[in-house]
Amino acid sequence: MIEIIQSLVALIVTLLVLVTIHEYGHYIVARWCGVHVLRFSVGFGRPLWMRRGPVPVLPPPPPDQDIATRSNESLEGTEFVVAGIPLGGYVKMLDEREGFVPDDQLHLAFNRKPVWQRIAIAAAGPIANFLLAIVAYWVLYSVGVTGLTPRLGDIDEASKAGQAGLSVGQEIVAVDGVPTRTWSDVNMQLFQRIGDTGRIVFDVRDPADGLDTYVDQYVVEVQNWLSDAEEPYPTRDLGMSSWSPPLPAKLGSIVSGEPAERAGFRQGDHVRTANGDVIEDWYDWVDVVKSNPNRRIDAEVERAGELVALSVVPRPRNVNGQDEGFFGASVEMVALPDDMYRDVRHPVYSAWVPALERTWSVTTFTLNAIGKMIVGAISPKNLSGPITIAQVASASAESGFETFIGFLALLSISLAVINLMPIPMLDGGHLVYYLFEAIFRKPVPERVQEWGLKVGLFLIVSIMVLAFYNDLTRL
C-alpha cells in the first residue's frame, strides 16, 4: 500500500511539473500575442482549487474596427485552476468558435489573430517542454553526472558479443562511431538500434594493454533485433555485462521469517561450502539455493574467524513456471574501485552545449522509436502508460535528485514529441491546419476539421487504451 501511495505521489508531482510548463508555454505566448486567456487549468474535470487573476491589460481594438464602444471593462481575469484528474491540462482562450464574443473584444479572440501568431501559440507548449529538458540537463551537467565506466564483465562465448570477439576487461569507447563515456551512453546507442537489421560496431580499448589510444573494432550482426521483445534489454541480449570485482558469498541483510533467518544465518556470514562443495563466490551459492527447493543444504560459514555448520531448506518459489529455491538474504555488496566511476561535469557557462546535444539525441531516439513502432519494427508493447510512469517516477525519486531530474527531462521530451505528432486534437494537428492556411491562404474546410477531430479522438483513445493494457500486463 505504501509503494502504491509513493508511486501515485511521484506520478502527480511529475505530471504537475510537465503539464504546468507545457500549458504555461501556450499561456505566455498567447498573452504576448494579445489573446485573452479565459482559463489556465492543470488537470481535467472538477476544479479542486481556483483563483482568478487580475483584469489583464490587453491591447485596445484597432482604430478601424467599427463598434459602438471600445472598452475592456467587461473582461475578467484568467481563471487559474487545479483540477481533479492530473492527466493533462489546457489553456482556454477567447474564441468565436466556442461562444459569443462581444464586438469590442473580437481583437482579443484567438481565431482573429494572424496565422503566424496561432502557429506560435500552438507550438509554444512543446517548445516549453524542450526548454525544460535543456534546463534539466544543464543543471545535471553543471553539478556533474556520475556514471559507470563501460568496462565489460563476463561475456558468454556463445552470445553475439562473445562470437564477435569482445572479452572481459575491455572498455567500450564508441558504439556506431558515437563516443560512450558511461554505460548510460552505451545503452542509449543500443536502444537506437532496436528493430534494426545490420551491423553494430563497437570501438573498444583494453586498459590492460596500457595503450589508452589503441582502439580495436568489433562488429555484431543483428536481424530484426529485439523487434518482438516486450521489455528489451540490449546489453543482456548481446551477452554483455558490466565489470565488477569478485563478489564473495557474504551475507548482507537477512529477510525476517525466511529460511535464512530460521536456519540461524546472520549478516556478515561468509558461505564457504555447501553440501561439501567449495563456494567460490556469491553466484555459486545462488545456483545451489535455486537448484534445491525444499531440499536440505548443509553449509559451512565463516563467522568471526571461525567455521560454523548450518543447515537450511530453501522454500520453493515459482519462477517462469518452475520451482526455484529461495533463501531470504541479500549479498554484502563490494565497493567498486574509483576508476569504475566517471564524473561527467562541465562549467556552468558551457554546460548548455552537452545539454542541447543530450536533448537532441533523446528527441531523435524518441522519434525513431515511434517510427519503428508505427511500421512494426518494434513491438507496440513497449508503449507505456501512467502506471509504468508512476512506478519509474517513484523509483527515480528514491534513487536521488540526479536520477529524477534525468527522468523528468526524458519524459518532458517525450511529451513534446508526442504533442507535435500530426494528430488532430494535439498541438501537431493544429499546426498542420495552420500551415495549410498559411500556404493556401484559406483555412481547412470545417467538414475536414470535423472529420479530423473524430479520427484524432479515436487515435488518442486507442493509444491510451493500449498503454493502459501494457501497464496492466506488466503488473
C-alpha positions in Angstrom: 0.0 0.0 0.0 2.8 2.4 0.8 4.5 1.7 -2.5 1.2 2.5 -4.3 0.9 5.8 -2.5 4.5 6.7 -3.2 4.0 5.9 -6.9 0.9 8.0 -7.1 2.6 11.0 -5.4 5.6 10.7 -7.7 3.2 10.5 -10.7 1.2 13.5 -9.7 4.3 15.6 -8.9 5.9 14.6 -12.2 2.8 15.3 -14.3 2.1 18.6 -12.5 5.6 19.9 -13.4 5.4 18.7 -17.0 1.8 19.9 -17.6 2.3 23.2 -15.9 5.4 24.0 -18.0 3.6 22.9 -21.2 0.5 24.9 -20.7 2.4 27.9 -19.5 4.2 27.9 -22.9 0.8 28.2 -24.6 -0.4 30.8 -22.0 2.5 33.2 -22.1 2.8 33.3 -25.9 -1.0 33.8 -26.2 -0.7 36.8 -23.8 2.3 38.1 -25.9 0.1 37.9 -29.0 -2.7 39.8 -27.3 -5.1 36.9 -26.8 -7.3 36.9 -23.8 -6.9 33.7 -21.8 -10.1 32.6 -20.0 -8.7 29.6 -18.1 -5.4 28.0 -17.3 -6.1 24.5 -16.0 -3.7 21.9 -14.7 -5.7 18.7 -14.9 -9.2 17.9 -16.1 -12.6 17.7 -14.5 -13.9 19.4 -11.4 -11.7 22.2 -10.0 -10.1 21.4 -6.7 -8.6 24.9 -6.4 -9.3 28.0 -8.4 -8.1 31.6 -8.3 -8.9 34.4 -10.6 -6.1 36.7 -11.8 -6.3 40.4 -12.1 -8.1 42.0 -15.1 -5.5 41.8 -17.9 -4.0 44.9 -19.6 -4.6 44.0 -23.2 -4.2 46.0 -26.4 -7.1 48.2 -27.5 -9.1 47.3 -30.6 -7.7 48.5 -33.9 -8.9 52.0 -34.8 -10.6 50.8 -37.9 -12.9 48.4 -36.0 -16.4 49.7 -36.3 -18.0 49.2 -32.9 -20.2 51.3 -30.7 -17.8 51.2 -27.7 -14.2 50.3 -27.2 -13.9 49.2 -23.5 -12.3 46.3 -21.8 -14.4 46.8 -18.7 -16.4 43.5 -19.3 -13.2 41.4 -19.3 -12.4 39.3 -16.3 -9.0 37.9 -15.2 -7.8 34.5 -16.1 -9.0 31.6 -14.0 -6.1 29.5 -12.7 -7.3 26.0 -11.9 -6.0 22.8 -10.4 -8.5 20.0 -11.4 -9.1 16.5 -10.1 -7.7 14.4 -12.9 -4.0 15.2 -13.3 -3.5 13.5 -16.7 -3.1 16.7 -18.7 -4.3 20.3 -18.8 -5.5 23.0 -21.1 -5.5 26.7 -21.8 -8.9 28.1 -22.8 -8.7 31.2 -24.9 -11.3 33.7 -26.1 -12.6 32.3 -29.4 -15.6 32.9 -31.5 -15.9 29.2 -32.4 -16.5 28.4 -28.7 -19.0 31.0 -27.8 -20.2 34.6 -28.3 -17.6 37.3 -28.3 -18.6 41.0 -27.9 -17.7 43.3 -30.7 -15.3 45.2 -28.6 -13.3 42.0 -27.7 -13.0 40.5 -31.2 -9.5 41.7 -31.4 -8.7 39.6 -28.3 -10.0 36.4 -29.8 -7.6 33.6 -30.8 -9.4 32.9 -34.1 -9.0 36.5 -35.2 -5.2 36.5 -34.8 -2.8 36.2 -37.8 -2.0 32.6 -38.7 1.7 33.0 -37.7 0.6 34.0 -34.2 -1.7 31.0 -34.0 1.2 28.8 -35.1 3.4 30.3 -32.4 0.8 29.7 -29.7 0.2 26.1 -30.7 4.0 25.4 -30.9 4.8 27.1 -27.6 3.7 24.2 -25.4 6.0 21.6 -26.9 8.8 24.2 -27.1 8.4 24.9 -23.4 8.9 21.1 -22.7 12.0 21.1 -24.8 13.3 24.1 -22.9 12.5 22.3 -19.6 14.6 19.3 -20.7 17.5 21.6 -21.8 17.5 23.3 -18.4 17.3 20.0 -16.5 20.3 18.6 -18.4 22.1 21.9 -18.0 21.7 21.5 -14.2 22.8 17.9 -14.3 25.9 18.6 -16.4 26.7 21.7 -14.2 26.6 19.8 -10.9 28.1 16.6 -12.5 26.6 13.3 -13.7 28.2 10.2 -12.3 28.1 7.1 -14.4 29.8 3.7 -14.6 32.7 3.3 -16.9 31.6 1.0 -19.8 34.0 -1.8 -18.9 32.9 -5.3 -19.9 32.4 -8.0 -17.3 31.8 -11.7 -18.0 30.9 -12.5 -21.7 29.2 -15.6 -22.7 31.2 -17.1 -25.5 28.1 -18.3 -27.3 26.5 -14.9 -27.2 26.6 -12.3 -30.0 29.2 -10.3 -28.2 31.3 -13.4 -27.5 31.1 -14.5 -31.1 32.2 -11.1 -32.2 35.3 -11.4 -30.1 34.6 -9.0 -27.2 36.2 -10.0 -23.9 36.3 -9.3 -20.2 38.0 -6.0 -19.2 37.6 -4.2 -22.4 36.2 -0.7 -22.3 33.6 0.4 -24.9 34.7 3.9 -26.2 32.2 4.2 -29.0 29.1 2.5 -30.5 28.5 3.1 -34.2 31.0 5.9 -34.1 29.3 7.8 -31.2 31.6 8.2 -28.2 30.4 6.5 -25.0 31.8 7.7 -21.7 29.4 5.7 -19.5 27.1 2.7 -19.6 24.2 5.1 -20.0 25.7 6.3 -23.3 26.2 2.7 -24.4 22.6 1.8 -23.6 21.3 4.9 -25.4 23.1 4.0 -28.6 22.0 0.3 -28.4 18.4 1.3 -27.9 18.6 3.3 -31.1 19.3 0.1 -32.9 16.3 -2.0 -31.6 14.3 -3.3 -34.6 17.2 -2.9 -37.0 18.9 -5.4 -39.3 22.6 -4.8 -39.9 25.9 -4.2 -38.1 26.5 -2.7 -34.7 30.1 -1.5 -34.5 31.9 -1.3 -31.1 35.1 0.6 -30.7 36.9 -0.8 -27.6 40.2 -0.5 -25.8 41.8 -2.8 -23.3 43.2 -0.9 -20.3 45.4 -4.0 -19.6 47.4 -3.2 -22.7 48.5 0.2 -21.2 47.8 1.9 -24.5 44.9 4.3 -24.0 44.9 5.5 -27.6 44.9 2.0 -29.2 41.3 1.0 -30.2 40.1 -2.3 -31.6 36.8 -2.5 -33.6 34.3 -5.4 -33.3 31.2 -5.9 -35.3 27.9 -7.6 -34.1 25.4 -8.7 -36.7 21.7 -8.3 -35.8 18.5 -9.1 -37.7 15.1 -7.5 -36.7 16.9 -7.1 -33.4 14.6 -7.4 -30.3 11.6 -6.4 -32.5 9.3 -8.7 -30.6 10.7 -8.0 -27.1 8.1 -6.5 -24.7 10.9 -5.2 -22.4 14.1 -5.2 -24.4 17.5 -5.3 -22.6 20.0 -4.7 -25.4 23.2 -5.4 -23.4 21.8 -8.6 -21.9 20.7 -9.9 -25.3 24.2 -9.3 -26.7 25.7 -11.2 -23.8 27.3 -8.2 -22.2 27.5 -7.2 -18.5 29.2 -4.5 -16.5 32.5 -5.4 -15.0 32.5 -5.9 -11.2 35.1 -7.1 -8.7 34.7 -10.7 -7.3 31.6 -11.0 -5.2 32.2 -13.2 -2.2 29.3 -15.3 -0.8 29.0 -13.0 2.2 25.5 -12.2 3.5 24.1 -8.7 3.7 20.6 -8.2 5.1 18.6 -11.1 6.3 14.8 -11.2 5.5 12.7 -11.8 8.6 10.8 -15.0 8.6 12.6 -16.6 5.6 14.7 -19.8 5.6 18.0 -18.0 6.2 16.8 -16.4 9.5 15.1 -19.6 10.7 18.3 -21.6 10.0 20.5 -19.3 12.0 22.3 -17.4 9.3 23.5 -13.9 10.3 24.5 -10.8 8.5 28.2 -10.9 7.7 28.4 -14.8 7.4 30.7 -15.9 4.6 29.5 -19.1 3.0 32.5 -21.4 2.4 31.0 -24.8 1.4 27.6 -26.2 0.5 27.0 -30.0 0.6 30.7 -30.5 0.7 31.5 -28.4 -2.4 33.6 -25.2 -2.2 31.6 -22.0 -2.8 33.9 -19.7 -4.8 31.6 -16.6 -5.0 28.0 -15.4 -4.4 26.8 -16.8 -7.8 27.9 -20.3 -6.8 25.8 -20.0 -3.6 22.8 -18.7 -5.6 23.0 -21.6 -8.0 23.0 -24.1 -5.1 20.0 -22.4 -3.4 18.0 -22.2 -6.6 18.5 -25.8 -7.6 17.4 -27.1 -4.2 13.9 -26.1 -3.4 12.5 -28.0 -0.4 15.8 -29.8 -0.1 18.3 -29.6 2.8 21.6 -27.8 2.2 24.4 -28.4 4.7 26.7 -25.3 4.7 29.7 -24.1 6.4 30.0 -20.4 7.0 32.9 -18.3 8.3 31.8 -16.2 11.3 34.2 -14.0 13.3 37.1 -16.1 12.0 35.5 -19.5 12.9 33.7 -22.1 10.8 30.1 -22.7 11.8 28.0 -25.6 10.4 24.4 -24.7 9.4 21.6 -26.4 7.5 18.9 -24.7 5.5 15.9 -25.8 3.4 15.2 -23.2 0.8 11.5 -22.6 0.3 10.1 -23.1 -3.3 9.2 -20.1 -5.3 7.6 -20.3 -8.8 9.7 -18.5 -11.4 8.6 -18.8 -15.1 6.6 -21.9 -14.3 9.4 -23.7 -12.4 10.1 -24.0 -8.7 13.4 -22.4 -7.5 14.8 -22.3 -4.0 14.6 -19.1 -2.1 17.0 -18.3 0.7 16.0 -14.9 2.0 19.2 -13.0 2.3 21.0 -10.4 0.1 24.7 -10.2 -0.7 27.0 -7.9 1.0 28.0 -5.5 -1.8 31.6 -4.9 -2.6 32.6 -1.3 -3.3 33.7 -0.7 -6.9 37.1 0.8 -7.4 37.3 4.6 -8.1 38.3 4.1 -11.7 34.9 2.5 -12.4 33.1 5.8 -11.8 33.2 8.5 -14.3 32.1 12.0 -13.4 30.8 14.0 -16.4 30.9 17.6 -15.4 31.0 20.9 -17.4 31.4 24.5 -16.4 28.2 26.3 -15.8 28.7 28.6 -18.8 29.4 25.8 -21.2 27.0 23.1 -19.8 24.4 24.3 -22.3 26.3 22.5 -25.1 26.0 18.9 -23.8 22.5 19.8 -22.6 21.5 20.7 -26.1 23.2 17.6 -27.5 21.5 15.3 -25.0 18.1 16.9 -25.7 18.7 16.4 -29.4 19.8 12.8 -29.0 16.8 11.9 -26.8 14.5 13.6 -29.3 15.8 11.7 -32.3 15.7 8.5 -30.3 12.0 9.1 -29.4 11.1 9.9 -33.0 13.0 6.8 -34.1 11.2 4.6 -31.6 7.8 6.0 -32.6 8.5 5.5 -36.3 9.7 1.9 -35.7 6.6 1.2 -33.7 4.3 2.5 -36.4 5.9 0.4 -39.1 6.0 -2.7 -36.8 9.8 -2.9 -36.5 9.4 -2.9 -32.7 6.6 -4.3 -30.5 3.8 -1.8 -29.5 4.0 -3.5 -26.1 6.9 -1.1 -25.4 4.3 1.7 -25.2 3.9 2.7 -21.5 1.0 4.4 -19.7 0.5 6.2 -16.4 1.1 3.1 -14.2 4.5 2.5 -15.6 5.3 6.2 -15.5 4.3 6.3 -11.8 6.5 3.3 -11.0 9.5 4.7 -12.8 8.9 8.2 -11.3 8.8 6.7 -7.8 11.9 4.6 -8.3 13.7 7.7 -9.8 12.7 9.9 -6.9 14.0 7.2 -4.4 17.3 7.0 -6.4 18.1 10.6 -5.8 17.9 14.1 -7.3 20.1 13.3 -10.3 18.0 10.3 -11.5 14.7 12.0 -11.0 15.8 15.2 -12.9 17.1 13.0 -15.7 13.8 11.1 -15.9 11.8 14.4 -15.8 13.9 15.6 -18.8 13.3 12.4 -20.7 9.5 12.5 -20.0 9.4 16.2 -21.0 10.9 15.5 -24.3 8.5 12.5 -24.9 5.6 14.8 -24.1 6.8 17.4 -26.6 7.4 14.9 -29.4 4.0 13.3 -28.9 2.2 16.6 -28.9 3.9 17.6 -32.1 2.6 14.5 -33.9 0.2 15.5 -36.7 -2.9 14.1 -35.0 -6.0 16.4 -34.7 -6.6 17.4 -31.1 -2.9 17.5 -30.4 -0.7 20.6 -31.0 0.8 19.0 -34.1 -2.6 18.6 -35.6 -3.4 22.3 -35.1 0.0 23.2 -36.6 -0.9 21.2 -39.7 -4.1 23.1 -40.1 -2.4 26.5 -39.6 0.4 25.6 -42.0 -2.3 24.7 -44.6 -3.9 28.1 -44.1 -0.6 29.9 -44.3 0.3 28.1 -47.6 -3.1 28.2 -49.4 -4.4 31.5 -47.8 -7.6 29.8 -46.6 -8.5 27.7 -43.5 -9.0 24.0 -43.7 -12.7 23.3 -44.5 -14.9 22.8 -41.4 -16.0 19.4 -42.7 -12.4 18.2 -42.9 -11.7 19.6 -39.4 -14.8 17.7 -38.0 -13.6 14.5 -39.6 -10.1 15.1 -38.3 -11.5 15.6 -34.8 -13.2 12.2 -34.9 -10.1 10.5 -36.2 -7.9 12.2 -33.7 -10.1 11.3 -30.8 -10.2 7.7 -32.0 -6.4 7.5 -32.3 -5.7 9.1 -28.9 -8.2 6.9 -27.1 -6.8 3.8 -28.8 -3.2 4.8 -27.8 -4.4 5.4 -24.2 -6.2 2.0 -24.1 -3.1 0.2 -25.5 -0.8 2.0 -23.0 -3.1 1.0 -20.0 -3.3 -2.5 -21.3 0.5 -2.8 -21.5 0.8 -1.4 -17.9 -1.7 -3.9 -16.6 0.1 -6.9 -18.3 3.4 -5.7 -16.8 1.8 -5.8 -13.4 
